């Protein structure tokens, strides 16, 4: 692999999936990543060890108030994505993410946003996984330099000479073969073995989850080499000191 070369660090690309989390793990000296499924993010961290850099497609860092369409990272990357901008969900303020019900989340989101805005159902379904990572980062400060937020569609754009993907991964909830093929081409051009995708995803994950974890692995490698940038360029931190930024 050219873009994720063997090093003394464990590199991990992570995406949420039906079974919990799908991860591509590349260990020192290896040339092909292992595909892993974990029910809990904490178990993934424990397995990959203290030297791992993990790039995960999940919002990290929750502001107390939102001004505009989502957090700063969402606002920063949307202009680059063209027709794929709808893949960027607007994440509300911390109080809304910590709410237990959809109704409560909408109420808190409206109180903590300008202009007042409710929560989309798609975003609400992410809240459990967002809280899972957030609680780990609150409890262990050392994880904050190793667990970084990324966004797969933005990562594909970054690694495709800043040209967003022309086709969606799914159409009306079904896998779009053209969109899958387009992304496999990008991954292969950066050293990901095409054979990784021939058997399809493991049980508990979908093909788009496997693709997203793969591009996130490339982001982890770039980050370990000091090649990523933050979006926005001058990110804020939340009340717990957690960085609010997408890396790409």
Secondary structure, DSSP 8 states (H G I E B T S, - for coil): --SS---SS-EEEEEEETTEEEEEEE-TT-SS-EEEEES-HHHHHHHH-TT-EEEEES-----SSEESSSSHHHHHHHTT-GGGGGGS-----HHHHT-SSHHHHHHHHHHTEES-----HHHHTTHHHHHHHHHHHHH-GGGGGTEEE--HHHHHHHTTTT---SS-SEETTEE-HHHHHHHHHHHHHTT--GGGGTT---TT--HHHHHHHHHHHHHHHHHHTT---EESTT--B-TTS-B--EE-
